[in-house]
Amino acid sequence: MSRTSNDFNEIKDDAKERFGDDFENLKGAFNQLRNDVTSLLSNAFGAGREQVSSLKDRASGSVSDAADVVSDKFGEWKDRGSEQIDNVGQRISDNPVTSAMIAFGAGFLLAKLLTRR
């Protein structure tokens, strides 16, 4: 039972790490997008500095707002995923025999489905 708990903790930690890495990648991509939009706008409207500045500020603000919304949603999803992982872990800990039987049955069915051609 301790091994199952350790395995589950390793899976949970791995999932949290992956979510964190994905979140950081997403933040970097949005920052790059904001920089690209800003650069594109300044190159496209080189003659009208005041207009470009205004457009750049609005575009940067819009991209920043969009990045914040996506970041918030991703954070919510990450929290929800962590909660679900914790819930599954608790259920497995509460019912280790049942959990093992379900896992065995699911593996058996999957093996049967994959070996039939």
CNS distance restraints for C-alpha pairs under 8 A (distance, minus, plus):
assign (resid   1 and name CA) (resid   5 and name CA) 6.30 0.50 0.50
assign (resid   1 and name CA) (resid  93 and name CA) 7.92 0.50 0.50
assign (resid   1 and name CA) (resid  96 and name CA) 7.19 0.50 0.50
assign (resid   2 and name CA) (resid   6 and name CA) 6.08 0.50 0.50
assign (resid   3 and name CA) (resid   7 and name CA) 5.99 0.50 0.50
assign (resid   4 and name CA) (resid   8 and name CA) 6.04 0.50 0.50
assign (resid   5 and name CA) (resid   9 and name CA) 6.11 0.50 0.50
assign (resid   5 and name CA) (resid  89 and name CA) 7.74 0.50 0.50
assign (resid   5 and name CA) (resid  93 and name CA) 7.13 0.50 0.50
assign (resid   6 and name CA) (resid  10 and name CA) 6.16 0.50 0.50
assign (resid   7 and name CA) (resid  11 and name CA) 6.26 0.50 0.50
assign (resid   8 and name CA) (resid  12 and name CA) 6.05 0.50 0.50
assign (resid   8 and name CA) (resid  89 and name CA) 6.55 0.50 0.50
assign (resid   9 and name CA) (resid  13 and name CA) 6.02 0.50 0.50
assign (resid  10 and name CA) (resid  14 and name CA) 6.04 0.50 0.50
assign (resid  11 and name CA) (resid  15 and name CA) 6.13 0.50 0.50
assign (resid  12 and name CA) (resid  16 and name CA) 6.23 0.50 0.50
assign (resid  12 and name CA) (resid  82 and name CA) 7.61 0.50 0.50
assign (resid  12 and name CA) (resid  85 and name CA) 6.46 0.50 0.50
assign (resid  12 and name CA) (resid  86 and name CA) 7.76 0.50 0.50
assign (resid  13 and name CA) (resid  17 and name CA) 6.12 0.50 0.50
assign (resid  14 and name CA) (resid  18 and name CA) 6.16 0.50 0.50
assign (resid  15 and name CA) (resid  19 and name CA) 6.12 0.50 0.50
assign (resid  16 and name CA) (resid  20 and name CA) 6.12 0.50 0.50
assign (resid  16 and name CA) (resid  78 and name CA) 7.84 0.50 0.50
assign (resid  16 and name CA) (resid  82 and name CA) 7.00 0.50 0.50
assign (resid  17 and name CA) (resid  21 and name CA) 6.14 0.50 0.50
assign (resid  18 and name CA) (resid  22 and name CA) 6.05 0.50 0.50
assign (resid  19 and name CA) (resid  23 and name CA) 6.04 0.50 0.50
assign (resid  19 and name CA) (resid  78 and name CA) 6.42 0.50 0.50
assign (resid  20 and name CA) (resid  24 and name CA) 6.24 0.50 0.50
assign (resid  21 and name CA) (resid  25 and name CA) 6.18 0.50 0.50
assign (resid  22 and name CA) (resid  26 and name CA) 6.08 0.50 0.50
assign (resid  23 and name CA) (resid  27 and name CA) 6.20 0.50 0.50
assign (resid  23 and name CA) (resid  71 and name CA) 7.57 0.50 0.50
assign (resid  23 and name CA) (resid  74 and name CA) 7.10 0.50 0.50
assign (resid  24 and name CA) (resid  28 and name CA) 6.20 0.50 0.50
assign (resid  25 and name CA) (resid  29 and name CA) 6.15 0.50 0.50
assign (resid  26 and name CA) (resid  30 and name CA) 6.27 0.50 0.50
assign (resid  27 and name CA) (resid  31 and name CA) 6.21 0.50 0.50
assign (resid  27 and name CA) (resid  67 and name CA) 7.36 0.50 0.50
assign (resid  27 and name CA) (resid  71 and name CA) 7.28 0.50 0.50
assign (resid  28 and name CA) (resid  32 and name CA) 6.14 0.50 0.50
assign (resid  29 and name CA) (resid  33 and name CA) 6.10 0.50 0.50
assign (resid  30 and name CA) (resid  34 and name CA) 6.09 0.50 0.50
assign (resid  30 and name CA) (resid  63 and name CA) 7.68 0.50 0.50
assign (resid  30 and name CA) (resid  67 and name CA) 6.02 0.50 0.50
assign (resid  31 and name CA) (resid  35 and name CA) 6.25 0.50 0.50
assign (resid  32 and name CA) (resid  36 and name CA) 6.06 0.50 0.50
assign (resid  33 and name CA) (resid  37 and name CA) 6.09 0.50 0.50
assign (resid  33 and name CA) (resid  63 and name CA) 7.82 0.50 0.50
assign (resid  34 and name CA) (resid  38 and name CA) 6.13 0.50 0.50
assign (resid  34 and name CA) (resid  59 and name CA) 7.97 0.50 0.50
assign (resid  34 and name CA) (resid  60 and name CA) 5.95 0.50 0.50
assign (resid  34 and name CA) (resid  63 and name CA) 5.86 0.50 0.50
assign (resid  34 and name CA) (resid  64 and name CA) 7.16 0.50 0.50
assign (resid  35 and name CA) (resid  39 and name CA) 6.06 0.50 0.50
assign (resid  36 and name CA) (resid  40 and name CA) 5.97 0.50 0.50
assign (resid  37 and name CA) (resid  41 and name CA) 6.07 0.50 0.50
assign (resid  37 and name CA) (resid  59 and name CA) 7.27 0.50 0.50
assign (resid  37 and name CA) (resid  60 and name CA) 7.52 0.50 0.50
assign (resid  38 and name CA) (resid  42 and name CA) 6.24 0.50 0.50
assign (resid  38 and name CA) (resid  56 and name CA) 5.62 0.50 0.50
assign (resid  38 and name CA) (resid  59 and name CA) 7.19 0.50 0.50
assign (resid  38 and name CA) (resid  60 and name CA) 6.60 0.50 0.50
assign (resid  39 and name CA) (resid  43 and name CA) 6.17 0.50 0.50
assign (resid  40 and name CA) (resid  44 and name CA) 6.03 0.50 0.50
assign (resid  41 and name CA) (resid  45 and name CA) 6.15 0.50 0.50
assign (resid  41 and name CA) (resid  52 and name CA) 6.73 0.50 0.50
assign (resid  41 and name CA) (resid  55 and name CA) 7.44 0.50 0.50
assign (resid  41 and name CA) (resid  56 and name CA) 6.42 0.50 0.50
assign (resid  42 and name CA) (resid  46 and name CA) 5.76 0.50 0.50
assign (resid  42 and name CA) (resid  52 and name CA) 5.98 0.50 0.50
assign (resid  42 and name CA) (resid  53 and name CA) 7.84 0.50 0.50
assign (resid  42 and name CA) (resid  56 and name CA) 7.25 0.50 0.50
assign (resid  45 and name CA) (resid  49 and name CA) 7.42 0.50 0.50
assign (resid  45 and name CA) (resid  51 and name CA) 7.89 0.50 0.50
assign (resid  45 and name CA) (resid  52 and name CA) 5.91 0.50 0.50
assign (resid  46 and name CA) (resid  52 and name CA) 7.32 0.50 0.50
assign (resid  48 and name CA) (resid  52 and name CA) 5.99 0.50 0.50
assign (resid  49 and name CA) (resid  53 and name CA) 5.97 0.50 0.50
assign (resid  50 and name CA) (resid  54 and name CA) 6.24 0.50 0.50
assign (resid  51 and name CA) (resid  55 and name CA) 6.07 0.50 0.50
assign (resid  52 and name CA) (resid  56 and name CA) 5.74 0.50 0.50
assign (resid  53 and name CA) (resid  57 and name CA) 6.07 0.50 0.50
assign (resid  54 and name CA) (resid  58 and name CA) 6.26 0.50 0.50
assign (resid  55 and name CA) (resid  59 and name CA) 5.92 0.50 0.50
assign (resid  56 and name CA) (resid  60 and name CA) 5.79 0.50 0.50
assign (resid  57 and name CA) (resid  61 and name CA) 5.90 0.50 0.50
assign (resid  58 and name CA) (resid  62 and name CA) 6.03 0.50 0.50
assign (resid  59 and name CA) (resid  63 and name CA) 6.04 0.50 0.50
assign (resid  60 and name CA) (resid  64 and name CA) 5.87 0.50 0.50
assign (resid  61 and name CA) (resid  65 and name CA) 5.96 0.50 0.50
assign (resid  62 and name CA) (resid  66 and name CA) 6.10 0.50 0.50
assign (resid  63 and name CA) (resid  67 and name CA) 5.99 0.50 0.50
assign (resid  64 and name CA) (resid  68 and name CA) 6.09 0.50 0.50
assign (resid  65 and name CA) (resid  69 and name CA) 6.23 0.50 0.50
assign (resid  66 and name CA) (resid  70 and name CA) 6.18 0.50 0.50
assign (resid  67 and name CA) (resid  71 and name CA) 5.87 0.50 0.50
assign (resid  68 and name CA) (resid  72 and name CA) 6.01 0.50 0.50
assign (resid  69 and name CA) (resid  73 and name CA) 6.16 0.50 0.50
assign (resid  70 and name CA) (resid  74 and name CA) 5.95 0.50 0.50
assign (resid  71 and name CA) (resid  75 and name CA) 6.07 0.50 0.50
assign (resid  72 and name CA) (resid  76 and name CA) 6.24 0.50 0.50
assign (resid  73 and name CA) (resid  77 and name CA) 6.17 0.50 0.50
assign (resid  74 and name CA) (resid  78 and name CA) 5.96 0.50 0.50
assign (resid  75 and name CA) (resid  79 and name CA) 6.11 0.50 0.50
assign (resid  76 and name CA) (resid  80 and name CA) 6.05 0.50 0.50
assign (resid  77 and name CA) (resid  81 and name CA) 5.95 0.50 0.50
assign (resid  78 and name CA) (resid  82 and name CA) 6.15 0.50 0.50
assign (resid  79 and name CA) (resid  83 and name CA) 6.14 0.50 0.50
assign (resid  80 and name CA) (resid  84 and name CA) 6.16 0.50 0.50
assign (resid  81 and name CA) (resid  85 and name CA) 6.14 0.50 0.50
assign (resid  82 and name CA) (resid  86 and name CA) 6.15 0.50 0.50
assign (resid  83 and name CA) (resid  87 and name CA) 6.09 0.50 0.50
assign (resid  84 and name CA) (resid  88 and name CA) 6.12 0.50 0.50
assign (resid  85 and name CA) (resid  89 and name CA) 6.10 0.50 0.50
assign (resid  86 and name CA) (resid  90 and name CA) 6.12 0.50 0.50
assign (resid  87 and name CA) (resid  91 and name CA) 6.21 0.50 0.50
assign (resid  88 and name CA) (resid  92 and name CA) 6.12 0.50 0.50
assign (resid  89 and name CA) (resid  93 and name CA) 6.10 0.50 0.50
assign (resid  90 and name CA) (resid  94 and name CA) 6.06 0.50 0.50
assign (resid  91 and name CA) (resid  95 and name CA) 6.07 0.50 0.50
assign (resid  92 and name CA) (resid  96 and name CA) 5.23 0.50 0.50
assign (resid  92 and name CA) (resid  99 and name CA) 5.66 0.50 0.50
assign (resid  95 and name CA) (resid  99 and name CA) 6.03 0.50 0.50
assign (resid  96 and name CA) (resid 100 and name CA) 6.06 0.50 0.50
assign (resid  97 and name CA) (resid 101 and name CA) 6.21 0.50 0.50
assign (resid  98 and name CA) (resid 102 and name CA) 6.14 0.50 0.50
assign (resid  99 and name CA) (resid 103 and name CA) 6.10 0.50 0.50
assign (resid 100 and name CA) (resid 104 and name CA) 6.03 0.50 0.50
assign (resid 101 and name CA) (resid 105 and name CA) 6.06 0.50 0.50
assign (resid 102 and name CA) (resid 106 and name CA) 6.04 0.50 0.50
assign (resid 103 and name CA) (resid 107 and name CA) 6.04 0.50 0.50
assign (resid 104 and name CA) (resid 108 and name CA) 6.02 0.50 0.50
assign (resid 105 and name CA) (resid 109 and name CA) 6.15 0.50 0.50
assign (resid 106 and name CA) (resid 110 and name CA) 6.05 0.50 0.50
assign (resid 107 and name CA) (resid 111 and name CA) 6.01 0.50 0.50
assign (resid 108 and name CA) (resid 112 and name CA) 6.22 0.50 0.50
assign (resid 109 and name CA) (resid 113 and name CA) 6.15 0.50 0.50
assign (resid 110 and name CA) (resid 114 and name CA) 6.08 0.50 0.50
assign (resid 111 and name CA) (resid 115 and name CA) 6.07 0.50 0.50
assign (resid 112 and name CA) (resid 116 and name CA) 6.35 0.50 0.50
